[in-house]
Amino acid sequence: MPNLLKFRASLLRCARLMSDEINTILLPYQLNYSLWQVLYVIQLKQGCTSIDIAEYLNVSKPSIAKRIHVLMQLDLLGQVDTEDKRQKKLILSSSGQQLFKTCSKKLDEFEQQLLLPLDPTAQKRTLDTLHKLMEHLQQMKGNQS
């Protein structure tokens, strides 16, 4: 069992170190990792609702509403009507698109630096492992519902 505890502690510590570094990179742009995640999902889905974002990130709808409020104040988001008049589709504004490109480039550079110690085979194996773990966690979560 000690190896499992080391795995969990190592994975969580790595995630924390990585998010801290991402926060440092994003700070000059008035962003942090949690705000970046919202921009990322909106860009990934080419526009979506706050409910879509909450489900994708597996976080509460109120926490997404707070993040969206901040991003709207920064003029990084826009809204378009949907068929369901109760929902608004969020999109990146033109300044949001520009900032997303700028920050994506900086984060990609960080990721490349982070992966330098791993050869391409190790990178692929690590990514495959993480995807398997995420998939298994999703299945476990689904079984609990």
N, CA, C and O atoms as a GROMACS GRO file, in nm:
protein
  580
    1MET      N    1   0.080  -0.122   0.000
    1MET     CA    2   0.000   0.000   0.000
    1MET      C    3   0.084   0.128   0.000
    1MET      O    4   0.039   0.228  -0.055
    2PRO      N    5   0.203   0.129   0.058
    2PRO     CA    6   0.282   0.252   0.057
    2PRO      C    7   0.309   0.306  -0.083
    2PRO      O    8   0.315   0.428  -0.101
    3ASN      N    9   0.325   0.219  -0.184
    3ASN     CA   10   0.348   0.266  -0.320
    3ASN      C   11   0.228   0.343  -0.374
    3ASN      O   12   0.244   0.442  -0.445
    4LEU      N   13   0.108   0.297  -0.338
    4LEU     CA   14  -0.012   0.368  -0.382
    4LEU      C   15  -0.018   0.506  -0.319
    4LEU      O   16  -0.055   0.604  -0.385
    5LEU      N   17   0.018   0.515  -0.192
    5LEU     CA   18   0.018   0.645  -0.127
    5LEU      C   19   0.122   0.737  -0.190
    5LEU      O   20   0.098   0.856  -0.207
    6LYS      N   21   0.236   0.681  -0.225
    6LYS     CA   22   0.338   0.761  -0.292
    6LYS      C   23   0.288   0.808  -0.428
    6LYS      O   24   0.314   0.921  -0.469
    7PHE      N   25   0.215   0.721  -0.499
    7PHE     CA   26   0.160   0.758  -0.630
    7PHE      C   27   0.064   0.875  -0.616
    7PHE      O   28   0.076   0.975  -0.687
    8ARG      N   29  -0.032   0.860  -0.524
    8ARG     CA   30  -0.132   0.965  -0.506
    8ARG      C   31  -0.065   1.097  -0.466
    8ARG      O   32  -0.094   1.202  -0.523
    9ALA      N   33   0.024   1.091  -0.369
    9ALA     CA   34   0.092   1.212  -0.322
    9ALA      C   35   0.175   1.273  -0.435
    9ALA      O   36   0.177   1.395  -0.451
   10SER      N   37   0.242   1.190  -0.511
   10SER     CA   38   0.325   1.240  -0.621
   10SER      C   39   0.240   1.304  -0.729
   10SER      O   40   0.274   1.412  -0.779
   11LEU      N   41   0.131   1.239  -0.767
   11LEU     CA   42   0.044   1.292  -0.871
   11LEU      C   43  -0.017   1.426  -0.828
   11LEU      O   44  -0.020   1.521  -0.906
   12LEU      N   45  -0.066   1.432  -0.705
   12LEU     CA   46  -0.127   1.556  -0.657
   12LEU      C   47  -0.023   1.667  -0.642
   12LEU      O   48  -0.052   1.783  -0.672
   13ARG      N   49   0.095   1.633  -0.596
   13ARG     CA   50   0.201   1.734  -0.583
   13ARG      C   51   0.243   1.785  -0.721
   13ARG      O   52   0.264   1.905  -0.739
   14CYS      N   53   0.255   1.696  -0.817
   14CYS     CA   54   0.291   1.735  -0.953
   14CYS      C   55   0.184   1.829  -1.010
   14CYS      O   56   0.216   1.932  -1.070
   15ALA      N   57   0.058   1.794  -0.990
   15ALA     CA   58  -0.052   1.878  -1.039
   15ALA      C   59  -0.046   2.016  -0.975
   15ALA      O   60  -0.069   2.117  -1.042
   16ARG      N   61  -0.016   2.023  -0.845
   16ARG     CA   62  -0.009   2.150  -0.776
   16ARG      C   63   0.108   2.234  -0.827
   16ARG      O   64   0.094   2.354  -0.851
   17LEU      N   65   0.223   2.171  -0.843
   17LEU     CA   66   0.341   2.242  -0.894
   17LEU      C   67   0.314   2.297  -1.034
   17LEU      O   68   0.352   2.409  -1.067
   18MET      N   69   0.248   2.216  -1.114
   18MET     CA   70   0.219   2.257  -1.251
   18MET      C   71   0.119   2.374  -1.252
   18MET      O   72   0.138   2.471  -1.325
   19SER      N   73   0.013   2.364  -1.172
   19SER     CA   74  -0.086   2.473  -1.170
   19SER      C   75  -0.025   2.600  -1.112
   19SER      O   76  -0.061   2.710  -1.155
   20ASP      N   77   0.066   2.588  -1.016
   20ASP     CA   78   0.135   2.707  -0.964
   20ASP      C   79   0.216   2.775  -1.073
   20ASP      O   80   0.215   2.898  -1.085
   21GLU      N   81   0.286   2.696  -1.154
   21GLU     CA   82   0.367   2.753  -1.262
   21GLU      C   83   0.276   2.816  -1.368
   21GLU      O   84   0.307   2.923  -1.420
   22ILE      N   85   0.166   2.752  -1.398
   22ILE     CA   86   0.070   2.808  -1.494
   22ILE      C   87   0.015   2.940  -1.441
   22ILE      O   88   0.001   3.036  -1.517
   23ASN      N   89  -0.016   2.947  -1.311
   23ASN     CA   90  -0.063   3.073  -1.252
   23ASN      C   91   0.042   3.184  -1.268
   23ASN      O   92   0.008   3.298  -1.296
   24THR      N   93   0.167   3.149  -1.250
   24THR     CA   94   0.275   3.247  -1.265
   24THR      C   95   0.281   3.298  -1.409
   24THR      O   96   0.300   3.418  -1.432
   25ILE      N   97   0.266   3.209  -1.504
   25ILE     CA   98   0.269   3.246  -1.646
   25ILE      C   99   0.150   3.336  -1.682
   25ILE      O  100   0.164   3.431  -1.759
   26LEU      N  101   0.033   3.305  -1.625
   26LEU     CA  102  -0.090   3.377  -1.660
   26LEU      C  103  -0.108   3.509  -1.585
   26LEU      O  104  -0.185   3.594  -1.628
   27LEU      N  105  -0.040   3.525  -1.474
   27LEU     CA  106  -0.057   3.643  -1.389
   27LEU      C  107  -0.045   3.777  -1.464
   27LEU      O  108  -0.128   3.865  -1.442
   28PRO      N  109   0.054   3.795  -1.552
   28PRO     CA  110   0.063   3.925  -1.623
   28PRO      C  111  -0.059   3.956  -1.711
   28PRO      O  112  -0.078   4.070  -1.752
   29TYR      N  113  -0.141   3.855  -1.738
   29TYR     CA  114  -0.259   3.874  -1.823
   29TYR      C  115  -0.388   3.881  -1.743
   29TYR      O  116  -0.497   3.871  -1.798
   30GLN      N  117  -0.375   3.900  -1.610
   30GLN     CA  118  -0.489   3.907  -1.519
   30GLN      C  119  -0.569   3.777  -1.516
   30GLN      O  120  -0.690   3.778  -1.491
   31LEU      N  121  -0.502   3.667  -1.542
   31LEU     CA  122  -0.566   3.537  -1.541
   31LEU      C  123  -0.501   3.447  -1.437
   31LEU      O  124  -0.392   3.474  -1.387
   32ASN      N  125  -0.572   3.339  -1.406
   32ASN     CA  126  -0.517   3.230  -1.327
   32ASN      C  127  -0.564   3.100  -1.391
   32ASN      O  128  -0.638   3.102  -1.489
   33TYR      N  129  -0.521   2.989  -1.336
   33TYR     CA  130  -0.552   2.860  -1.398
   33TYR      C  131  -0.703   2.834  -1.406
   33TYR      O  132  -0.751   2.782  -1.506
   34SER      N  133  -0.777   2.870  -1.302
   34SER     CA  134  -0.921   2.843  -1.305
   34SER      C  135  -0.992   2.927  -1.412
   34SER      O  136  -1.085   2.879  -1.477
   35LEU      N  137  -0.948   3.052  -1.431
   35LEU     CA  138  -1.005   3.133  -1.538
   35LEU      C  139  -0.962   3.080  -1.675
   35LEU      O  140  -1.042   3.078  -1.769
   36TRP      N  141  -0.837   3.038  -1.685
   36TRP     CA  142  -0.785   2.983  -1.810
   36TRP      C  143  -0.865   2.859  -1.852
   36TRP      O  144  -0.894   2.841  -1.971
   37GLN      N  145  -0.900   2.776  -1.756
   37GLN     CA  146  -0.976   2.655  -1.788
   37GLN      C  147  -1.107   2.689  -1.859
   37GLN      O  148  -1.147   2.620  -1.952
   38VAL      N  149  -1.174   2.795  -1.814
   38VAL     CA  150  -1.300   2.836  -1.877
   38VAL      C  151  -1.274   2.882  -2.020
   38VAL      O  152  -1.345   2.842  -2.112
   39LEU      N  153  -1.172   2.965  -2.039
   39LEU     CA  154  -1.138   3.008  -2.175
   39LEU      C  155  -1.105   2.888  -2.263
   39LEU      O  156  -1.148   2.881  -2.379
   40TYR      N  157  -1.030   2.793  -2.208
   40TYR     CA  158  -0.990   2.675  -2.284
   40TYR      C  159  -1.112   2.594  -2.330
   40TYR      O  160  -1.120   2.554  -2.446
   41VAL      N  161  -1.206   2.572  -2.240
   41VAL     CA  162  -1.325   2.492  -2.276
   41VAL      C  163  -1.409   2.565  -2.382
   41VAL      O  164  -1.457   2.502  -2.477
   42ILE      N  165  -1.426   2.695  -2.366
   42ILE     CA  166  -1.503   2.771  -2.465
   42ILE      C  167  -1.435   2.763  -2.601
   42ILE      O  168  -1.502   2.744  -2.703
   43GLN      N  169  -1.304   2.777  -2.604
   43GLN     CA  170  -1.229   2.767  -2.730
   43GLN      C  171  -1.238   2.625  -2.787
   43GLN      O  172  -1.261   2.607  -2.907
   44LEU      N  173  -1.220   2.526  -2.701
   44LEU     CA  174  -1.226   2.386  -2.744
   44LEU      C  175  -1.359   2.353  -2.809
   44LEU      O  176  -1.364   2.287  -2.913
   45LYS      N  177  -1.467   2.399  -2.747
   45LYS     CA  178  -1.602   2.368  -2.796
   45LYS      C  179  -1.654   2.470  -2.896
   45LYS      O  180  -1.765   2.459  -2.946
   46GLN      N  181  -1.570   2.572  -2.926
   46GLN     CA  182  -1.611   2.679  -3.017
   46GLN      C  183  -1.742   2.742  -2.972
   46GLN      O  184  -1.831   2.768  -3.053
   47GLY      N  185  -1.751   2.766  -2.841
   47GLY     CA  186  -1.868   2.826  -2.780
   47GLY      C  187  -1.950   2.721  -2.708
   47GLY      O  188  -1.971   2.611  -2.759
   48CYS      N  189  -1.997   2.756  -2.588
   48CYS     CA  190  -2.077   2.662  -2.510
   48CYS      C  191  -2.145   2.736  -2.395
   48CYS      O  192  -2.120   2.855  -2.374
   49THR      N  193  -2.230   2.667  -2.324
   49THR     CA  194  -2.300   2.726  -2.210
   49THR      C  195  -2.218   2.706  -2.083
   49THR      O  196  -2.122   2.628  -2.080
   50SER      N  197  -2.256   2.779  -1.979
   50SER     CA  198  -2.188   2.763  -1.850
   50SER      C  199  -2.208   2.622  -1.795
   50SER      O  200  -2.120   2.570  -1.726
   51ILE      N  201  -2.320   2.562  -1.824
   51ILE     CA  202  -2.345   2.424  -1.778
   51ILE      C  203  -2.249   2.328  -1.846
   51ILE      O  204  -2.197   2.237  -1.783
   52ASP      N  205  -2.225   2.349  -1.976
   52ASP     CA  206  -2.128   2.266  -2.049
   52ASP      C  207  -1.989   2.276  -1.985
   52ASP      O  208  -1.919   2.176  -1.970
   53ILE      N  209  -1.952   2.398  -1.947
   53ILE     CA  210  -1.820   2.420  -1.887
   53ILE      C  211  -1.812   2.349  -1.753
   53ILE      O  212  -1.713   2.280  -1.725
   54ALA      N  213  -1.914   2.365  -1.670
   54ALA     CA  214  -1.915   2.302  -1.538
   54ALA      C  215  -1.904   2.150  -1.550
   54ALA      O  216  -1.831   2.087  -1.474
   55GLU      N  217  -1.977   2.093  -1.645
   55GLU     CA  218  -1.972   1.947  -1.664
   55GLU      C  219  -1.836   1.903  -1.715
   55GLU      O  220  -1.782   1.803  -1.668
   56TYR      N  221  -1.779   1.975  -1.810
   56TYR     CA  222  -1.649   1.939  -1.866
   56TYR      C  223  -1.539   1.943  -1.759
   56TYR      O  224  -1.454   1.855  -1.752
   57LEU      N  225  -1.543   2.049  -1.677
   57LEU     CA  226  -1.439   2.067  -1.575
   57LEU      C  227  -1.470   1.994  -1.444
   57LEU      O  228  -1.387   1.986  -1.354
   58ASN      N  229  -1.592   1.941  -1.436
   58ASN     CA  230  -1.635   1.869  -1.316
   58ASN      C  231  -1.630   1.960  -1.191
   58ASN      O  232  -1.579   1.921  -1.086
   59VAL      N  233  -1.682   2.081  -1.207
   59VAL     CA  234  -1.690   2.176  -1.096
   59VAL      C  235  -1.832   2.230  -1.086
   59VAL      O  236  -1.913   2.211  -1.177
   60SER      N  237  -1.862   2.298  -0.977
   60SER     CA  238  -1.998   2.346  -0.954
   60SER      C  239  -2.035   2.460  -1.049
   60SER      O  240  -1.949   2.536  -1.095
   61LYS      N  241  -2.163   2.469  -1.077
   61LYS     CA  242  -2.212   2.577  -1.163
   61LYS      C  243  -2.189   2.715  -1.100
   61LYS      O  244  -2.153   2.808  -1.173
   62PRO      N  245  -2.208   2.732  -0.967
   62PRO     CA  246  -2.178   2.864  -0.909
   62PRO      C  247  -2.031   2.906  -0.925
   62PRO      O  248  -2.004   3.024  -0.945
   63SER      N  249  -1.938   2.811  -0.916
   63SER     CA  250  -1.797   2.849  -0.933
   63SER      C  251  -1.770   2.891  -1.078
   63SER      O  252  -1.687   2.979  -1.102
   64ILE      N  253  -1.837   2.828  -1.172
   64ILE     CA  254  -1.823   2.867  -1.312
   64ILE      C  255  -1.885   3.004  -1.334
   64ILE      O  256  -1.830   3.086  -1.408
   65ALA      N  257  -1.999   3.031  -1.270
   65ALA     CA  258  -2.064   3.162  -1.284
   65ALA      C  259  -1.971   3.273  -1.236
   65ALA      O  260  -1.964   3.379  -1.297
   66LYS      N  261  -1.900   3.249  -1.126
   66LYS     CA  262  -1.805   3.349  -1.075
   66LYS      C  263  -1.692   3.372  -1.174
   66LYS      O  264  -1.653   3.487  -1.199
   67ARG      N  265  -1.640   3.265  -1.231
   67ARG     CA  266  -1.530   3.277  -1.327
   67ARG      C  267  -1.577   3.352  -1.452
   67ARG      O  268  -1.505   3.438  -1.505
   68ILE      N  269  -1.697   3.319  -1.499
   68ILE     CA  270  -1.751   3.385  -1.617
   68ILE      C  271  -1.769   3.535  -1.590
   68ILE      O  272  -1.741   3.618  -1.677
   69HIS      N  273  -1.815   3.568  -1.472
   69HIS     CA  274  -1.833   3.709  -1.435
   69HIS      C  275  -1.700   3.785  -1.446
   69HIS      O  276  -1.695   3.894  -1.502
   70VAL      N  277  -1.593   3.726  -1.393
   70VAL     CA  278  -1.461   3.790  -1.400
   70VAL      C  279  -1.416   3.805  -1.545
   70VAL      O  280  -1.367   3.910  -1.585
   71LEU      N  281  -1.433   3.700  -1.624
   71LEU     CA  282  -1.391   3.704  -1.765
   71LEU      C  283  -1.473   3.805  -1.846
   71LEU      O  284  -1.421   3.867  -1.938
   72MET      N  285  -1.600   3.820  -1.811
   72MET     CA  286  -1.683   3.920  -1.878
   72MET      C  287  -1.634   4.061  -1.841
   72MET      O  288  -1.629   4.149  -1.927
   73GLN      N  289  -1.598   4.081  -1.715
   73GLN     CA  290  -1.546   4.212  -1.673
   73GLN      C  291  -1.415   4.245  -1.745
   73GLN      O  292  -1.387   4.362  -1.772
   74LEU      N  293  -1.337   4.143  -1.777
   74LEU     CA  294  -1.212   4.163  -1.850
   74LEU      C  295  -1.235   4.176  -2.001
   74LEU      O  296  -1.141   4.193  -2.078
   75ASP      N  297  -1.364   4.168  -2.042
   75ASP     CA  298  -1.403   4.180  -2.182
   75ASP      C  299  -1.343   4.068  -2.268
   75ASP      O  300  -1.305   4.090  -2.383
   76LEU      N  301  -1.335   3.948  -2.211
   76LEU     CA  302  -1.278   3.835  -2.284
   76LEU      C  303  -1.385   3.742  -2.341
   76LEU      O  304  -1.355   3.655  -2.422
   77LEU      N  305  -1.510   3.762  -2.297
   77LEU     CA  306  -1.619   3.675  -2.342
   77LEU      C  307  -1.731   3.757  -2.404
   77LEU      O  308  -1.749   3.875  -2.375
   78GLY      N  309  -1.804   3.690  -2.491
   78GLY     CA  310  -1.927   3.744  -2.546
   78GLY      C  311  -2.035   3.639  -2.531
   78GLY      O  312  -2.007   3.524  -2.498
   79GLN      N  313  -2.159   3.679  -2.556
   79GLN     CA  314  -2.272   3.586  -2.546
   79GLN      C  315  -2.354   3.593  -2.674
   79GLN      O  316  -2.372   3.699  -2.734
   80VAL      N  317  -2.402   3.478  -2.714
   80VAL     CA  318  -2.495   3.471  -2.826
   80VAL      C  319  -2.616   3.391  -2.782
   80VAL      O  320  -2.606   3.303  -2.697
   81ASP      N  321  -2.730   3.423  -2.842
   81ASP     CA  322  -2.853   3.352  -2.808
   81ASP      C  323  -2.848   3.209  -2.859
   81ASP      O  324  -2.781   3.178  -2.958
   82THR      N  325  -2.922   3.124  -2.791
   82THR     CA  326  -2.938   2.984  -2.834
   82THR      C  327  -3.086   2.960  -2.859
   82THR      O  328  -3.169   3.048  -2.835
   83GLU      N  329  -3.117   2.842  -2.908
   83GLU     CA  330  -3.258   2.809  -2.930
   83GLU      C  331  -3.335   2.812  -2.798
   83GLU      O  332  -3.451   2.852  -2.794
   84ASP      N  333  -3.269   2.769  -2.690
   84ASP     CA  334  -3.327   2.776  -2.556
   84ASP      C  335  -3.298   2.916  -2.502
   84ASP      O  336  -3.185   2.946  -2.465
   85LYS      N  337  -3.399   2.998  -2.496
   85LYS     CA  338  -3.380   3.139  -2.458
   85LYS      C  339  -3.332   3.154  -2.314
   85LYS      O  340  -3.287   3.262  -2.274
   86ARG      N  341  -3.341   3.047  -2.234
   86ARG     CA  342  -3.294   3.053  -2.096
   86ARG      C  343  -3.142   3.040  -2.087
   86ARG      O  344  -3.083   3.073  -1.985
   87GLN      N  345  -3.080   2.992  -2.194
   87GLN     CA  346  -2.935   2.970  -2.196
   87GLN      C  347  -2.868   3.067  -2.294
   87GLN      O  348  -2.924   3.100  -2.398
   88LYS      N  349  -2.749   3.109  -2.257
   88LYS     CA  350  -2.666   3.190  -2.346
   88LYS      C  351  -2.542   3.108  -2.380
   88LYS      O  352  -2.482   3.045  -2.293
   89LYS      N  353  -2.505   3.111  -2.506
   89LYS     CA  354  -2.382   3.046  -2.549
   89LYS      C  355  -2.268   3.145  -2.531
   89LYS      O  356  -2.276   3.259  -2.578
   90LEU      N  357  -2.164   3.102  -2.463
   90LEU     CA  358  -2.048   3.186  -2.440
   90LEU      C  359  -1.946   3.164  -2.551
   90LEU      O  360  -1.921   3.052  -2.593
   91ILE      N  361  -1.889   3.274  -2.598
   91ILE     CA  362  -1.784   3.269  -2.699
   91ILE      C  363  -1.671   3.361  -2.654
   91ILE      O  364  -1.691   3.448  -2.568
   92LEU      N  365  -1.554   3.343  -2.711
   92LEU     CA  366  -1.445   3.435  -2.683
   92LEU      C  367  -1.464   3.561  -2.766
   92LEU      O  368  -1.492   3.554  -2.886
   93SER      N  369  -1.451   3.676  -2.701
   93SER     CA  370  -1.456   3.803  -2.774
   93SER      C  371  -1.329   3.814  -2.859
   93SER      O  372  -1.241   3.728  -2.850
   94SER      N  373  -1.320   3.916  -2.939
   94SER     CA  374  -1.198   3.931  -3.020
   94SER      C  375  -1.076   3.948  -2.930
   94SER      O  376  -0.970   3.893  -2.959
   95SER      N  377  -1.089   4.024  -2.821
   95SER     CA  378  -0.975   4.037  -2.728
   95SER      C  379  -0.951   3.905  -2.655
   95SER      O  380  -0.837   3.872  -2.622
   96GLY      N  381  -1.057   3.830  -2.630
   96GLY     CA  382  -1.043   3.698  -2.568
   96GLY      C  383  -0.970   3.601  -2.660
   96GLY      O  384  -0.887   3.522  -2.614
   97GLN      N  385  -1.001   3.607  -2.789
   97GLN     CA  386  -0.932   3.521  -2.886
   97GLN      C  387  -0.784   3.554  -2.894
   97GLN      O  388  -0.700   3.465  -2.900
   98GLN      N  389  -0.753   3.684  -2.894
   98GLN     CA  390  -0.613   3.727  -2.901
   98GLN      C  391  -0.537   3.685  -2.776
   98GLN      O  392  -0.425   3.635  -2.784
   99LEU      N  393  -0.599   3.706  -2.660
   99LEU     CA  394  -0.534   3.668  -2.535
   99LEU      C  395  -0.517   3.517  -2.526
   99LEU      O  396  -0.416   3.468  -2.476
  100PHE      N  397  -0.616   3.444  -2.576
  100PHE     CA  398  -0.606   3.297  -2.576
  100PHE      C  399  -0.486   3.252  -2.658
  100PHE      O  400  -0.411   3.164  -2.616
  101LYS      N  401  -0.467   3.312  -2.775
  101LYS     CA  402  -0.352   3.276  -2.860
  101LYS      C  403  -0.220   3.306  -2.789
  101LYS      O  404  -0.129   3.224  -2.788
  102THR      N  405  -0.212   3.424  -2.730
  102THR     CA  406  -0.089   3.465  -2.660
  102THR      C  407  -0.057   3.370  -2.545
  102THR      O  408   0.055   3.321  -2.532
  103CYS      N  409  -0.157   3.345  -2.462
  103CYS     CA  410  -0.136   3.258  -2.345
  103CYS      C  411  -0.112   3.114  -2.386
  103CYS      O  412  -0.030   3.044  -2.325
  104SER      N  413  -0.182   3.067  -2.489
  104SER     CA  414  -0.161   2.930  -2.537
  104SER      C  415  -0.016   2.909  -2.579
  104SER      O  416   0.043   2.806  -2.549
  105LYS      N  417   0.039   3.008  -2.647
  105LYS     CA  418   0.178   2.998  -2.691
  105LYS      C  419   0.271   2.986  -2.571
  105LYS      O  420   0.362   2.903  -2.571
  106LYS      N  421   0.250   3.068  -2.471
  106LYS     CA  422   0.334   3.066  -2.351
  106LYS      C  423   0.318   2.934  -2.275
  106LYS      O  424   0.416   2.878  -2.226
  107LEU      N  425   0.196   2.885  -2.266
  107LEU     CA  426   0.172   2.758  -2.195
  107LEU      C  427   0.228   2.640  -2.274
  107LEU      O  428   0.278   2.544  -2.214
  108ASP      N  429   0.221   2.646  -2.406
  108ASP     CA  430   0.281   2.540  -2.488
  108ASP      C  431   0.432   2.536  -2.469
  108ASP      O  432   0.491   2.429  -2.462
  109GLU      N  433   0.494   2.655  -2.460
  109GLU     CA  434   0.639   2.661  -2.437
  109GLU      C  435   0.674   2.600  -2.301
  109GLU      O  436   0.772   2.527  -2.288
  110PHE      N  437   0.592   2.631  -2.200
  110PHE     CA  438   0.614   2.572  -2.067
  110PHE      C  439   0.602   2.420  -2.073
  110PHE      O  440   0.684   2.348  -2.016
  111GLU      N  441   0.499   2.372  -2.141
  111GLU     CA  442   0.478   2.228  -2.152
  111GLU      C  443   0.596   2.160  -2.222
  111GLU      O  444   0.640   2.053  -2.179
  112GLN      N  445   0.645   2.221  -2.326
  112GLN     CA  446   0.761   2.164  -2.396
  112GLN      C  447   0.882   2.158  -2.304
  112GLN      O  448   0.956   2.059  -2.305
  113GLN      N  449   0.904   2.262  -2.225
  113GLN     CA  450   1.015   2.262  -2.129
  113GLN      C  451   0.995   2.154  -2.024
  113GLN      O  452   1.090   2.085  -1.987
  114LEU      N  453   0.873   2.139  -1.978
  114LEU     CA  454   0.841   2.039  -1.877
  114LEU      C  455   0.871   1.897  -1.926
  114LEU      O  456   0.917   1.812  -1.850
  115LEU      N  457   0.844   1.873  -2.054
  115LEU     CA  458   0.858   1.739  -2.109
  115LEU      C  459   0.998   1.707  -2.159
  115LEU      O  460   1.024   1.594  -2.202
  116LEU      N  461   1.090   1.803  -2.155
  116LEU     CA  462   1.226   1.780  -2.204
  116LEU      C  463   1.294   1.654  -2.148
  116LEU      O  464   1.361   1.585  -2.224
  117PRO      N  465   1.278   1.623  -2.020
  117PRO     CA  466   1.346   1.504  -1.969
  117PRO      C  467   1.291   1.371  -2.022
  117PRO      O  468   1.352   1.266  -2.004
  118LEU      N  469   1.175   1.376  -2.087
  118LEU     CA  470   1.111   1.253  -2.136
  118LEU      C  471   1.130   1.240  -2.287
  118LEU      O  472   1.105   1.335  -2.362
  119ASP      N  473   1.173   1.122  -2.331
  119ASP     CA  474   1.181   1.100  -2.475
  119ASP      C  475   1.039   1.081  -2.528
  119ASP      O  476   0.946   1.059  -2.450
  120PRO      N  477   1.019   1.090  -2.661
  120PRO     CA  478   0.883   1.082  -2.717
  120PRO      C  479   0.806   0.956  -2.676
  120PRO      O  480   0.684   0.962  -2.656
  121THR      N  481   0.875   0.844  -2.662
  121THR     CA  482   0.807   0.721  -2.620
  121THR      C  483   0.756   0.734  -2.477
  121THR      O  484   0.643   0.694  -2.448
  122ALA      N  485   0.837   0.788  -2.389
  122ALA     CA  486   0.797   0.808  -2.249
  122ALA      C  487   0.683   0.909  -2.240
  122ALA      O  488   0.592   0.894  -2.158
  123GLN      N  489   0.688   1.013  -2.324
  123GLN     CA  490   0.580   1.112  -2.326
  123GLN      C  491   0.447   1.046  -2.364
  123GLN      O  492   0.345   1.069  -2.299
  124LYS      N  493   0.450   0.965  -2.468
  124LYS     CA  494   0.327   0.898  -2.513
  124LYS      C  495   0.276   0.802  -2.407
  124LYS      O  496   0.156   0.797  -2.380
  125ARG      N  497   0.366   0.726  -2.348
  125ARG     CA  498   0.327   0.629  -2.244
  125ARG      C  499   0.265   0.702  -2.124
  125ARG      O  500   0.166   0.657  -2.068
  126THR      N  501   0.325   0.813  -2.086
  126THR     CA  502   0.273   0.891  -1.972
  126THR      C  503   0.134   0.946  -2.004
  126THR      O  504   0.044   0.937  -1.921
  127LEU      N  505   0.118   1.002  -2.121
  127LEU     CA  506  -0.012   1.056  -2.162
  127LEU      C  507  -0.117   0.945  -2.169
  127LEU      O  508  -0.230   0.964  -2.124
  128ASP      N  509  -0.080   0.831  -2.224
  128ASP     CA  510  -0.173   0.717  -2.230
  128ASP      C  511  -0.216   0.676  -2.089
  128ASP      O  512  -0.333   0.648  -2.064
  129THR      N  513  -0.120   0.672  -1.998
  129THR     CA  514  -0.150   0.634  -1.859
  129THR      C  515  -0.245   0.734  -1.795
  129THR      O  516  -0.342   0.695  -1.729
  130LEU      N  517  -0.219   0.862  -1.814
  130LEU     CA  518  -0.308   0.964  -1.757
  130LEU      C  519  -0.448   0.953  -1.815
  130LEU      O  520  -0.547   0.965  -1.741
  131HIS      N  521  -0.459   0.929  -1.945
  131HIS     CA  522  -0.591   0.914  -2.006
  131HIS      C  523  -0.664   0.792  -1.951
  131HIS      O  524  -0.784   0.798  -1.926
  132LYS      N  525  -0.593   0.682  -1.931
  132LYS     CA  526  -0.655   0.562  -1.873
  132LYS      C  527  -0.703   0.589  -1.732
  132LYS      O  528  -0.812   0.545  -1.694
  133LEU      N  529  -0.624   0.661  -1.654
  133LEU     CA  530  -0.665   0.694  -1.517
  133LEU      C  531  -0.787   0.784  -1.517
  133LEU      O  532  -0.879   0.763  -1.438
  134MET      N  533  -0.790   0.885  -1.604
  134MET     CA  534  -0.906   0.974  -1.611
  134MET      C  535  -1.032   0.898  -1.652
  134MET      O  536  -1.139   0.918  -1.596
  135GLU      N  537  -1.017   0.812  -1.750
  135GLU     CA  538  -1.131   0.731  -1.796
  135GLU      C  539  -1.183   0.642  -1.684
  135GLU      O  540  -1.303   0.631  -1.663
  136HIS      N  541  -1.090   0.580  -1.612
  136HIS     CA  542  -1.130   0.493  -1.501
  136HIS      C  543  -1.198   0.573  -1.390
  136HIS      O  544  -1.297   0.527  -1.333
  137LEU      N  545  -1.146   0.691  -1.359
  137LEU     CA  546  -1.210   0.776  -1.259
  137LEU      C  547  -1.351   0.815  -1.301
  137LEU      O  548  -1.443   0.818  -1.219
  138GLN      N  549  -1.369   0.846  -1.430
  138GLN     CA  550  -1.503   0.879  -1.480
  138GLN      C  551  -1.599   0.761  -1.465
  138GLN      O  552  -1.714   0.778  -1.427
  139GLN      N  553  -1.548   0.641  -1.496
  139GLN     CA  554  -1.632   0.522  -1.481
  139GLN      C  555  -1.667   0.499  -1.335
  139GLN      O  556  -1.782   0.466  -1.303
  140MET      N  557  -1.570   0.516  -1.246
  140MET     CA  558  -1.596   0.500  -1.103
  140MET      C  559  -1.699   0.601  -1.055
  140MET      O  560  -1.787   0.567  -0.976
  141LYS      N  561  -1.688   0.723  -1.103
  141LYS     CA  562  -1.782   0.829  -1.066
  141LYS      C  563  -1.922   0.793  -1.115
  141LYS      O  564  -2.021   0.811  -1.044
  142GLY      N  565  -1.928   0.742  -1.239
  142GLY     CA  566  -2.057   0.702  -1.295
  142GLY      C  567  -2.121   0.588  -1.219
  142GLY      O  568  -2.244   0.584  -1.206
  143ASN      N  569  -2.042   0.496  -1.168
  143ASN     CA  570  -2.094   0.383  -1.092
  143ASN      C  571  -2.147   0.427  -0.956
  143ASN      O  572  -2.234   0.360  -0.900
  144GLN      N  573  -2.097   0.537  -0.902
  144GLN     CA  574  -2.141   0.587  -0.772
  144GLN      C  575  -2.275   0.660  -0.782
  144GLN      O  576  -2.347   0.672  -0.683
  145SER      N  577  -2.308   0.708  -0.901
  145SER     CA  578  -2.431   0.786  -0.919
  145SER      C  579  -2.554   0.700  -0.910
  145SER      O  580  -2.665   0.751  -0.923
   0.00000   0.00000   0.00000
